[in-house]
Amino acid sequence: MRLVMVGNPNVGKSAIFSRLTGAHVIVSNYPGTTVEVTRGMMRSADQRIEVVDFPGIYSLEPTCKAEEVAATELEKLTLADVILNVVDSTNLERNLGLTLQLIKLRTPMLVALNFWDEAEHTGVKVDAPSLEGRLGVPCVPVVGITGQGTKTLSERIRQAAISPLEFDDRRKWDEVGEILRTVQRLSHRHHTLGERLGDASLKPFSGAVIAISVLALSFAVIRWVGEGLIDCIFEPFFNRVWSPLMLGLSKILGSGGWLHHLLIGTLTDGRIDYGESFGLLTTGLFVPFAAVLPYMFAFYLVLSILEDSGYLPRLAVLADRLMHRVGLHGMGVVPMLLGLGCNVPAALSSRIMESDRERFICITLTTVAVPCMAQIAMIIGLAGQHGPQALAIIFATLFVVWCVIGMLLNRFLKGDSPEILMDVPPYRMPHIRSLAKKVWMRLVWFLREAVPFVLGGVLLANLLYSVGVIDFIGRVAAPVVTGLMGLPQESVGGLIIGFLRKDVAVGMLAPLHLSFRQTIVACVVLAVYFPCVATFTMILRELGLVRLLMVTAIMVATAVVSGGMLNLALRVVVG
C-alpha cells in the first residue's frame, strides 16, 4: 500500500511526513527529471505503508516540472493506493481547488487539515465533520509541527474513501465557494503584532531594514556561537586531550619517517600546530571538527529558524527585484543562503528554479561568488589578522563579482526570467523538536560528506609535495600566479588543493605569512576558483558535462581577471 502526499506549497507536508515516517527517509529524483521525491515507511495497525511525498503543487494542470511529475504519477494510482491531501486550514479557499481536482481521480483519499491551532488563533473556524460530509472523504485536523492529530490521521488511513462528489471543472471555484459558506466561519479580530511585522517585512523600505537587520543578526549569532564553541570546547579538547595522544604516537613512530609525516605531519618546536602540521590525524581531523563544525552548527541552526519562522519566503519576495537583475527570481536567494553553509546542497536546491537557464545561472553564481561557511571560517582566521578592512575588501569584491557575472549571464544567455509565484505563510514560532531534528540531520550529512574529502585533501597534499608535483606546477604557473596576481609561488599548492577542499586550501596559505595585499588576493582567487570536488561532482550531475565545462571556464576566467585587477588596485592604494 502507498500513501501519496499531495498539497500546495507551504502547507506543512514535510512536518506531517516526518511525523508519520520518522527522520530516516530516502530522497531521489523522479526518473528523467530533477524533481525530488521523498519516500519513507510507516506502520498503521499491523500494516506497513510506503509514504511518498511530492513537491508542493497548485494544480494538476501542469505549469511547471513539479506539477507535471505529480500529475503523471497520480494518473498511475490504483485502488490499492491512498491520497493524503494536506491543506492549510487558515486558507481553505486556495487549497480546496486542488482538493476537488484530486477527487476526480476516483482514488481512495483523506484530507489532513494542517495548522489547525493557527486557524483557531486567527479567527478561522472550520467545521471538520461538515467538511467531511461535503467532500465524502475523512477530514482530520492536525498540527504537523507538534504532532497533534497525527495519531488519529494514521488510524483513519484505513477509512480513506472515494468521494461521491461530482462537479464540472468550469464550476470548480463556485463549488469551493459553496463549501466554504457551509463549513467555515470567520470572526472579527484585530491584526496581531506578528501580522503587522509580516506586512512590514514585505514593504520595500521597512522590508529592507528588517532584512539587513535579520541577516546582520544572523551572521553575528553564527560567529558568536561558532567562535564560542571553538574557544570553549573544541580547541581545548584538541590542545589538552588530542595533542598529548598525538605526541605520544609521534614518539612511537620515531618522530620521523613517511608514516609519521602521513599521520602526524610536521612538528613545530616539538609540538603540534594544527594549522601547519598537515597530518591525517592532526590537521585532517582538526579542520572539519574544530574549525568548521562549530560554524556549520551555528549556520544550520539559524537557517532552520529562518525557514520554520516563515521569514525566508518574505526574503525571497523582497529580493525578487535584485535577483531579476541576474536572471533569477526571488527564490534564488535560497540557494545563495544555503551556499553560505555548503555549496553542495546549494547546487541541489537550484532545482526550485523553473528553467535550465535559471538553474545554470544559479549554480554558476553560487559556486563562483558564494563562499561556503567552511571557507568563510578559514578566511576569517587567515585575513582577520589584518583587521576588519581586509575582510570588508574580500567580501565586497565577491559581491561585485556576483553582480557582474550575474548581469553578464542574464544579458547573453537566451531566455526569460519568470516572475515569482509563491505563497507567503504567516510568521510562526519554530518548534524546538523540529529544529533539533533538522539541524541534527544536516550536521550528520555534513560530517559524512566533509571528513572524507578533508582527509583526502591532506593525503593528496602530502603526496603531491613529496613527489614534487606542486613545485613543478608552481614553476609553470609562475607568470600568472606571481606576475599577474602577485602571489608567492608556494601558494600554487593551495590552489590545487582547493579543488578537493577549499577550507584546507585556505589553511595551507597560513604558513606562507602573506602580506595584506597577498592575503586579500589569495582569498578572493580561492573563493572564485574551482569549487571542492564534491560540489564539482554535483554540478556535473545537475548540469551535465557540457555545462560543467562552461561553468569551469567562467570560474578560471573570473579568478584570473579578478585576482589580477585586485592585485593592481591594491598596489596603487596600499603599495
N, C-alpha and C positions, 0 to 999 in steps of 0.2 A: 504494500500500500504506500502511496506517495501523498504527502500533504504539500501542495504548491501554494506558496505565499505570494499574494499579489496585492498591490496597493499603490496609491500616489506617492511621490517623493515626500519625505519628511513626515510620514505618518507613524514612525516608530517601529517599522517592521524588524529592524535589526535587534532592537531590545527584546521584542517578543520571541524572535528566532533564538536569541541567546538564552532566554528563559526556558524555552522548550527543549533545546538540544545541548546546552552547556557550552563551554568555551572551545571544545575540540571540534573543529569543522574543517571541511575541505572546500577551498576556493579554486575554481577552474574557469577557463574560458569556454564560452559556448562555441561548438565546432565552427571553424571558419570565420570567427569574429573575435573582437577584443572585449566583448561584453562579459562581465564576470557573473558567474552563477555560484551561489553558496549552498552547500549541502551538509546536512547533519542527520543524526538519528535521535529519535525519541521513543519512549515507551508509553503507551496508553493501555491501561489494564494489562493484559498479557500479550499485547500485540506490539511488535516493533514497526515503527513508521519512519520512512525516509522523508525528511523535510527539505524542500527545495525553495530557496529564496531568490527571486529575480530582482533586478534593479527596479526602482520606483518608476511607474509609468502613469500617464494621464488617460490614455485611451488605447483601445485595441485596433484603432485605425492609425497605423504606424506613421509617425512623423520623424522618428529617429531610429537608430540601430537598436537601442534597448527595447523600444516598443515593437519593432519588427520581430526581434527574437522572442519576446514574450507572447506575441500573437501567434507565431508559428508553433511554439511549444504548447500553448494552451489548446490549439486545434487538435493536438495529438492525444489529449487526455481521454481516458476511458472511464467507465462507471466504477472502476476499482480505485480511481484517484479522487482526491478531495481538494477543492479550492478553499483556501483560507484568505478571505478578503479583509485586509486590515484597513480600517478607516479612521479618520481623525474626528472624534466626537465633537470637537469645537468647530468643525467646518463640514457638516454633513452635506450641504448643498453641492459643494465641489466634488466630494468623494462619491456620492451616490450615482453620478453619471457613469463612472467605471463599474460600479456595482451592478447596475442594470445591464451593462454590456456583458458582464460575466454570467449573469443569469441566463442569457440567451444561449450560452454554450451547452446548456442542459447537462451539467455535470454536478454531482453532489457538492454542496457548498455550505459554508458557515461564515459569519461575519464577526470580526473582533472589533469592538468599539473602544479604540485606544484613547488615551488621555481623558479617561472618564472623570478623574478627580479635577483636572483642569477645566473641563466643561462645567462642572458644578460650581467651581470657584469663580468662573467668568459669567455666570448667569444663564448658561445654556442648559436647559432641562430636556433630556431625551427620554422618552418612554420606550425602553428597550423591548418589553413584551409587545407593545403595539407595533413597533417597527418589525419585529419578528413575524407578527401576523400579516403585515402588509407585504413583506418580501417572501414569506413562506420558507425561510431558512433560519437556523438558530442564530441569534444575535447576542453576543456575550460581552458585557462591559469588562474592560481590563485596564490596568495601568502597567505598561510594559517595564518601566524602569524600576518599579518596586516589586513586581510580581503579582500584584493584586489581581485576582480573577483568572490567572493563567492555569491554575489547577482545574477550575471549572471549564475553562476553554479546552484543555486536553481531554477531559471527561466527555465533553459534548461533541468531540470529533466524530464519534460513532453515530451521532444523531444528524450528521450532515445530510441535507436533502436537496432534491432537485426542485427548484421553485416552480409553482404552477403559474407564476405571473407572466402575462402576455402583454406585450406593448409594441408600438410602432416606433422605429428609430427616429422618425421625424417628430414624435411627441415625447422623446426621452426627457427633455428638461421640463416639459409640462407635467410628466409623471413625477419627476423629482419634486416639483413644487407641491403637488397634491399630497405626496408622502410627508413632506415637511410640515404641512399645515395640520396634519393629524398626530404627528409623533414628537414635534419639537415645540418648546415654549421658550421665549426669550424674556428675561426680566430686566428692568431698567437698573443701571448701575453707573457709577462714575468711573472714569479712567483711573487705573491703578498707576502707581509710580513706575512699575515695570513697563506698562504700555506707553507712558509718556517718554520714558527713556528709549524705548524701542522706536518710537516715532522720531525722536531727536537724532538717533544714530543713523537714520536714512536720509536726513536733510544734508545738503552739500556742506554748509559751514559747520553746523554743530556736529554733523557726522564725521567730518574731517578732524575736528578737535578731539572727538571721542576716539576715533581710530588711532590717531597719533598717541593719545594718552594710553589706550589699551595696549598698543604694540610696545610703547616705551616701558610701561609697567611690566608687560610680559617678559621682555628681554632682561629687565632689571631683576625680576624674580628668577629667571633662568640662571643668570650669572650668580646671584646671591646664593641660590640653592646649590648650584653646581660647585662653586668655589668652597661653600661651607662643607659639603660632603668630602671634597678633596682634602681640605685642610684638617678636618676633624676626624675623618675615618680612613680614607684610602691611603694618603701619603704616610700617616703614622703607621698603618699596617705594613706597608712595603718597607719603610725605613727601619722599624723596630722588630718586625717579625720575619719578613721575607728576606731582607738583606743579610741577616746573620745566617740564614739557611743557605743562601746562595754563596756566601763567602766560605761556609763550611764545605759546600760542594766544590768550590773552586780549589780548596786545598786538596781534596780527594783526587781531583783531576790533575793535580800537579801545577796549578797556577799558570798553565800554558798548554799549547798544542791545539790541533784543529778542533777536537771535541770541546775543549774549553772555550775556544773562540766562538763555536757554534751555539753552545748552550748559555754561557755566561757573558761572552763578549770581552771587551777591553776594560780592565780595571783602571781607575783614575786615582793615583796616590794610594793604592791598596784598598780602595772602596768602590762601590757600585754607583755610578752616575747613570740613572735610568734614561737620561736624555742622550747619553753618548755611548753607553756600553754596547748596545745593539746585539745582545744575545737573545735567543728564543725565550729563555726563562726569565730574562730581566726586562729589557725594553719591549720584547714581544708580548709580555703579559701586562706590563705597566701601562702601555698606551691605551689598549681597549678598556681595561678595568679601572685604572686610577685617573687617567687623563680624559677619557671620553665618556665612559658610562655615567658618571655623575651629571654631566651636561645633558646627555640623552634622556636620563630620567626626568630632569627638570623640564626639558623641552616637551617631552611627550605628556607630562602632567599638565602643563599649561595649554598645549594644543587640545587635549581631551576636554579641558574645562571650557575652552572657546567653542568646541564642537557641541558639547552637551548643553551649554547655556543658550545656544541659538544665535551667538554673535557672528559666526563665520558666514552664514548666508547674508547677513547685513553688510559685512565687509565686502562680500562679492558684489552686491548691488552698488555699494559706494565706489568700488574700484573699477566699475564697468567702463567708464569713460577712458580712464588711463589704459586699461587693458586693450581697449579697441585700437588705441594708437599703435600697439604692437601686434595687431592681428588676432587678438583673443577677445572673449567676452569676460564678464566679471568673475565667473567661476574659475578662471585661470589663476586667480590668486591662491587657490587651494594647493595646487601642485607647487607653487612657489614657496608657500609656507612649509609644506611637507619637505621640500628640498633643503630647507634650513636645518631639518633634522637628519635626513638622508636622501640622496638623490635617487636611490633605487625605488622606494615607494612613491617618490615624486613622478618618476617615469611611468610607473604603473597607473597613478591617478590621472595621468593625461588622458585616460580613456573617457573621462567625463566630457571632453571636448567632442563636438559633433562630427567634425570633418577631419580627413587626413592632413589637410593643410594646417589646421589649428593644432593638431597633435604634434606635427613636425616642429612648428614654431615653439610650442610649449616645452617640448623636450629639449630643443636647442637652447632656449633661454635658460632653462633650469640648470642644465649641465655646464653651460659656458659661464654664467654670471651669478649663480646662486650657490655659494659655498655651503657644504653640509656642516652640521654642528660639530662633528669631529674635527673638521678643518678649521672652523671658526675658533674652537678652543685652542688649537695649536697656533693659529695666527695671533690670537690674543697673548699667548705665552711668549711667542717669538718677537712680535712687533710691539707688544705692550711695554717692553723695557725702554723703548724710545719715546714713550709718552703717548697721551691720547691723540696728538696730532697725527702720528703715524697711522693709527687705526682709522682715524677720520679720512685720511687720504686714500687708504686702501679700499674702504667700503664705498666711498664716494666715487672712486674710479670704477668699481664693479657696477654701481648703479648707472653710471654713464654708459658703460659697455652694454648693459642690459637694454637701455633705451635705444641706443644706436643700432645694435644688432636687430632688435625687435622691429624698429621702424624700417630698416632695410629689407628684412624678410617680408614684412607686410606690403612693402612697395613693389617688390619684384616677384613674389610668389603669386600665381594666379588663384583667384577665388575670393570669396567674401567672408567676412566675419559675422556670423548670425547674432541676432540680439539675444540677450539673456532672458530665459523663460524659467522662472522658478518661484516657489512659494517661500515666503519668509515666515518661519514659525515664531510664536511668541517667546519671549525670554522665559527660561525655565531654570530652576535650581538644579545643578548637576547632582546626581545621586552617587554617594561615596562608593558603594559597592560596584556600580557600573564603571566608575572612573578607575578604581583599583584594578578591575579585570582588564580594562582596555590598556592601561599603562603596562601591566604585567605582560600581556601578550606581545606588545610592541617591543618591550625590553628583551624578552626571550628571543624574538625574531632577530633583533639587532645583534645580540651576542652570538647567535648561531651563524649569522652572516659575517660579522666583523672579525671575530677572533681568528678564523682560519686564514683570512686574507692578510691580517696583520702579521701573523706568524709566517705566512708565505712571503710577504714583503721583506721581512727581516732576513729570512733564509736566502732569498734571491739577492738581497743587497750584499750579504756576506760572500756569496758565490761569485757575483759579478766583480766585487772588489778583489777577491783572491786570484781570479784568473786575468785581471787587468782589463776587462771589457769596458768598465766605466771610464778608466783613464783614456782608452783608445777613442771612445765616443766623445769624450771631453775635448780631445785634441781636434777631432773632426768638426765638432760644433763650435769650436772656439770663436770663429769670426762672428757668429750670431750671438752666442751667449756672452762673451766678454766684450766684443766690439759694439754691437748694437744695443744690448741690454745692460752692459756694464757690470756683469756678474762675474765672480771668480770661476775658473774652470772647474773647480771641485763641486760647484753647485749642480753640474750636469747629473750627478748621481741622484740628487733629489728629484730632478725632472723625470728620470727613468723610473724610479720607484713610485712616482706619482701615479703611474699607470696602474699599479697594484693597490696602493692605499695612500691617498693624499695626505692624511694626517701624519703618517710615518714620514712622508717626503718632507713636509714642513719641519718635522722634528730633526731630520738629517741636516738642516741648514743651521741649527743652533751652534754646533761646534765650529762653524766657519767664521763666527764673530763678524757678521756683515755690518756694514755701515748703515746709517739711517736711510740713505738713498737705496742701497742694495737690498735692504730688508723689504722695503716697500715694493720695489720692482719684482723681487723674487716671489713674494706672497701673491701679488696680482697675477703674475705669469702662471704660477701653480694653480690658482683659482680658475683661470680660463683655459688651462691646458687640458689634456685628456682627463676624463673622469676616472675613478677607480675601475678596476676590471669588472667588478660586479655590476656597476652602472653601465659600463660599456656593453656587457653581455645583455643587459635588459634592453638597451637601445636597439641592439641587433634583433632581439626577439620582437620588439614592438614596431619597429620601422622597416626592418629588412636590411639587406646588405647594401643596396644602392644608396638608400638614405642615410645609413650609418656612415658611409664614406663621405657623403655631403656634410654631415654634422662634424666629422673628423677634420675635413678641410677648413670648415669655419672656425673650429677650435684652434688649429695651428695658426691660421692667418691672424686671428684675433690675438693670440698670445704674442706673436712676433710684433704686430703693429702696436698693440697697447703697451708691451714691455719697452719697445724702442722709444715710443713717444713719451712715456712716463719717465724713462731714464733721461731723455733730453730735457724735458721740462724741469725735472728736479735738479739737474746740473745747473740750469740757468738760475733757479730760485735759491737753492741751498748750497750749490757748489759741489 
